[in-house]
Amino acid sequence: MKQYSPLERALEYIEEHLNDNIGLNEVSKETGYSYYYMTRLFTSVLGESVGRYINRRKLYNASRKLIDTDERVLDIAVDCGFASSEAFSRAFKSEFGSSPAEYRKAGADLVVNAKRELVPEDVYHIAHNISRSPEIIMTDETKVAGVRGTTSLSDNRIPEIWKQFLLFPKELFDGADVGYGICETKRAVYTRDGDVLFTVMAAGAVDTFESLPRTLDRKILSAGKYAVFTHRGTFANLHRTYRYIFGTWLKTAGEELDDREDFEMYQRKIVSYDDPDNEVKIFIPIK
């Protein structure tokens, strides 16, 4: 019997209930994984939120019906899970640039496939820039302090947050060239247009929180078991590494994700965002 990854199970459930009123809550319950990891899986592998993915799949089905059937627009809207023809028309025009009626009249086929496939660049990256078999380690609790900021799928502000953090004296932290990047998707907020806002921390390790500048945010990284991957090369390709971890490795590893935050640890001095010699270790919490 085929073993499905959490993402595959989520996608299968969505396809089977595409015309129902489902969202992140139902998908999380079906897979047995938390909001946090369902958010992480979808944003890392597919580059969009659960809500936007479901909406795009509904619109895909609707677009096919507009071209392949004579059903009324209202009936198609209801069949595809939209509350009204107005809501359907707004969503359809936002996605395809034309109303359902205009789309049908033109006989256009502008369908967007929401399931992202591996491209040759992904395959090369996996083969040359990722430690495909992670190191499994146990870590102690780690205190970190740094700068917290808000970013989103559509507006990446992470480089700006790192620039702010690097303005602080290195002497405040243990290990001058060691930094931590924590993507706090447990704090994720879904916007009406399907985007995801979440907080990110750029930080360094500290022995104690006492005597630190008030402008530094504090956080404790949980102790526990982690699968540690190494990413090499430009940080512009970090998303490819996360696609591999959540979309490929997790599927066959036989490991179960734990409901702690994953984080990144930078052990070399970062010269630039696009430096091909960059290296970062990615800690994925497992049970």
DOVEX-161669 format. One record per residue (C-alpha): residue number from 1; y, z, x; residue in one letter. Coordinates in steps of 0.1 Angstrom, whole numbers, m for minus. Layout:
<nodes>
NODE  num      v      w      u  residuo
NODE  NUM      Y      Z      X        A
...
</nodes>
This chain:
<nodes>
NODE  num      v      w      u  residuo
NODE    1      0      0      0        M
NODE    2     34    m10     14        K
NODE    3     56     18     26        Q
NODE    4     92     15     15        Y
NODE    5    122     28     33        S
NODE    6    148     48     13        P
NODE    7    171     18     12        L
NODE    8    143     m5     m1        E
NODE    9    134     21    m27        R
NODE   10    170     23    m37        A
NODE   11    174    m15    m40        L
NODE   12    142    m18    m60        E
NODE   13    153      9    m84        Y
NODE   14    187     m8    m88        I
NODE   15    171    m42    m95        E
NODE   16    148    m26   m121        E
NODE   17    177     m8   m139        H
NODE   18    205    m33   m132        L
NODE   19    214    m36   m169        N
NODE   20    215      2   m174        D
NODE   21    244     25   m167        N
NODE   22    233     37   m133        I
NODE   23    252     49   m102        G
NODE   24    249     69    m71        L
NODE   25    236    100    m90        N
NODE   26    207     81   m105        E
NODE   27    199     63    m73        V
NODE   28    199     95    m53        S
NODE   29    176    112    m78        K
NODE   30    151     83    m77        E
NODE   31    149     82    m39        T
NODE   32    149    119    m34        G
NODE   33    178    116     m9        Y
NODE   34    212    132    m11        S
NODE   35    245    116    m21        Y
NODE   36    254    119     16        Y
NODE   37    225     98     29        Y
NODE   38    226     73      1        M
NODE   39    263     68     10        T
NODE   40    254     65     47        R
NODE   41    226     41     41        L
NODE   42    245     17     20        F
NODE   43    277     18     41        T
NODE   44    258     14     73        S
NODE   45    233    m13     64        V
NODE   46    251    m32     36        L
NODE   47    287    m24     44        G
NODE   48    296    m14      9        E
NODE   49    292     16    m15        S
NODE   50    264     20    m40        V
NODE   51    288     14    m68        G
NODE   52    302    m18    m54        R
NODE   53    267    m30    m46        Y
NODE   54    255    m24    m81        I
NODE   55    286    m41    m95        N
NODE   56    281    m71    m73        R
NODE   57    245    m75    m84        R
NODE   58    255    m73   m120        K
NODE   59    281   m100   m115        L
NODE   60    255   m121    m96        Y
NODE   61    232   m120   m126        N
NODE   62    261   m127   m150        A
NODE   63    272   m157   m129        S
NODE   64    237   m172   m131        R
NODE   65    236   m168   m169        K
NODE   66    270   m185   m173        L
NODE   67    257   m215   m155        I
NODE   68    221   m216   m167        D
NODE   69    224   m205   m204        T
NODE   70    246   m211   m234        D
NODE   71    249   m174   m242        E
NODE   72    283   m161   m253        R
NODE   73    304   m144   m227        V
NODE   74    304   m112   m247        L
NODE   75    266   m112   m249        D
NODE   76    263   m118   m212        I
NODE   77    288    m89   m206        A
NODE   78    267    m65   m227        V
NODE   79    234    m77   m213        D
NODE   80    247    m71   m177        C
NODE   81    258    m36   m184        G
NODE   82    296    m40   m190        F
NODE   83    312    m19   m217        A
NODE   84    333    m48   m230        S
NODE   85    341    m85   m224        S
NODE   86    375    m74   m211        E
NODE   87    360    m51   m184        A
NODE   88    335    m79   m175        F
NODE   89    363   m105   m172        S
NODE   90    384    m83   m150        R
NODE   91    355    m75   m127        A
NODE   92    343   m112   m126        F
NODE   93    378   m126   m118        K
NODE   94    382   m100    m91        S
NODE   95    349   m110    m75        E
NODE   96    350   m148    m80        F
NODE   97    386   m157    m84        G
NODE   98    382   m172   m119        S
NODE   99    375   m160   m154        S
NODE  100    339   m163   m168        P
NODE  101    350   m191   m191        A
NODE  102    367   m210   m162        E
NODE  103    337   m205   m140        Y
NODE  104    313   m218   m167        R
NODE  105    336   m248   m174        K
NODE  106    338   m258   m137        A
NODE  107    300   m254   m133        G
NODE  108    308   m236   m100        A
NODE  109    282   m216    m81        D
NODE  110    301   m191    m60        L
NODE  111    274   m164    m61        V
NODE  112    277   m137    m35        V
NODE  113    244   m122    m23        N
NODE  114    250    m85    m19        A
NODE  115    218    m80      2        K
NODE  116    228    m84     38        R
NODE  117    203   m102     60        E
NODE  118    199    m99     98        L
NODE  119    217   m126    117        V
NODE  120    210   m138    153        P
NODE  121    237   m116    166        E
NODE  122    220    m86    150        D
NODE  123    187    m95    166        V
NODE  124    202    m99    200        Y
NODE  125    220    m66    197        H
NODE  126    189    m48    187        I
NODE  127    170    m63    216        A
NODE  128    195    m56    243        H
NODE  129    220    m29    233        N
NODE  130    200     m2    215        I
NODE  131    173     23    226        S
NODE  132    149     13    198        R
NODE  133    126     43    203        S
NODE  134    148     74    200        P
NODE  135    144    106    219        E
NODE  136    134    135    196        I
NODE  137    152    167    205        I
NODE  138    161    201    192        M
NODE  139    197    212    196        T
NODE  140    215    245    193        D
NODE  141    246    250    171        E
NODE  142    276    234    187        T
NODE  143    313    243    182        K
NODE  144    337    214    183        V
NODE  145    375    211    178        A
NODE  146    395    180    174        G
NODE  147    414    157    150        V
NODE  148    403    149    115        R
NODE  149    416    119     96        G
NODE  150    408     97     67        T
NODE  151    393     62     69        T
NODE  152    376     38     46        S
NODE  153    353      8     45        L
NODE  154    382    m16     40        S
NODE  155    407      1     65        D
NODE  156    391     14     97        N
NODE  157    414     40    111        R
NODE  158    389     56    136        I
NODE  159    405     41    167        P
NODE  160    438     57    157        E
NODE  161    421     91    152        I
NODE  162    407     89    187        W
NODE  163    441     81    201        K
NODE  164    455    112    186        Q
NODE  165    427    134    199        F
NODE  166    430    120    234        L
NODE  167    466    133    236        L
NODE  168    453    169    238        F
NODE  169    447    183    273        P
NODE  170    411    179    285        K
NODE  171    412    215    298        E
NODE  172    409    227    262        L
NODE  173    373    214    260        F
NODE  174    339    219    277        D
NODE  175    331    187    296        G
NODE  176    363    167    301        A
NODE  177    347    133    294        D
NODE  178    323    143    266        V
NODE  179    335    136    231        G
NODE  180    321    139    196        Y
NODE  181    326    115    166        G
NODE  182    316    129    133        I
NODE  183    316    108    101        C
NODE  184    320    133     73        E
NODE  185    306    112     44        T
NODE  186    297    145     26        K
NODE  187    334    144     18        R
NODE  188    333    108      5        A
NODE  189    355     98    m24        V
NODE  190    348     67    m44        Y
NODE  191    378     47    m55        T
NODE  192    381     27    m87        R
NODE  193    378     m6    m68        D
NODE  194    345      5    m53        G
NODE  195    358     14    m18        D
NODE  196    348     46     m1        V
NODE  197    372     71     15        L
NODE  198    358     96     39        F
NODE  199    369    119     67        T
NODE  200    362    114    104        V
NODE  201    366    138    133        M
NODE  202    372    130    170        A
NODE  203    364    162    188        A
NODE  204    353    180    220        G
NODE  205    330    209    225        A
NODE  206    344    244    228        V
NODE  207    330    279    236        D
NODE  208    351    296    210        T
NODE  209    377    288    184        F
NODE  210    400    315    196        E
NODE  211    433    306    213        S
NODE  212    430    269    203        L
NODE  213    462    251    191        P
NODE  214    466    253    154        R
NODE  215    468    215    152        T
NODE  216    431    212    162        L
NODE  217    406    212    134        D
NODE  218    374    232    139        R
NODE  219    338    224    130        K
NODE  220    303    236    138        I
NODE  221    275    210    143        L
NODE  222    243    224    129        S
NODE  223    213    232    151        A
NODE  224    181    214    144        G
NODE  225    159    184    151        K
NODE  226    175    150    159        Y
NODE  227    164    115    167        A
NODE  228    188    104    194        V
NODE  229    196     67    199        F
NODE  230    218     51    226        T
NODE  231    242     24    218        H
NODE  232    256      3    246        R
NODE  233    285    m21    245        G
NODE  234    316    m27    224        T
NODE  235    322     m2    196        F
NODE  236    329    m32    173        A
NODE  237    291    m35    172        N
NODE  238    283      1    163        L
NODE  239    276    m11    127        H
NODE  240    248    m32    140        R
NODE  241    232     m2    156        T
NODE  242    235     18    124        Y
NODE  243    219    m11    105        R
NODE  244    190    m10    129        Y
NODE  245    186     28    126        I
NODE  246    188     30     88        F
NODE  247    175     m4     79        G
NODE  248    146     m9    104        T
NODE  249    137     22    124        W
NODE  250    137     46     95        L
NODE  251    114     23     76        K
NODE  252     85     26    101        T
NODE  253     92     58    120        A
NODE  254     74     82     97        G
NODE  255    104    106    100        E
NODE  256    122    122     71        E
NODE  257    160    125     71        L
NODE  258    174    160     69        D
NODE  259    206    167     49        D
NODE  260    228    174     79        R
NODE  261    256    152     92        E
NODE  262    248    127    119        D
NODE  263    272    125    148        F
NODE  264    280    105    179        E
NODE  265    283    119    215        M
NODE  266    303    101    241        Y
NODE  267    293    111    277        Q
NODE  268    312     85    296        R
NODE  269    350     80    298        K
NODE  270    361     54    272        I
NODE  271    383     28    288        V
NODE  272    388      6    257        S
NODE  273    373      1    223        Y
NODE  274    358    m33    233        D
NODE  275    345    m23    268        D
NODE  276    310    m38    273        P
NODE  277    301     m8    294        D
NODE  278    307     17    266        N
NODE  279    278     40    258        E
NODE  280    273     65    230        V
NODE  281    244     86    218        K
NODE  282    239     88    180        I
NODE  283    222    119    167        F
NODE  284    203    114    134        I
NODE  285    191    146    118        P
NODE  286    154    147    108        I
NODE  287    131    173     94        K
</nodes>
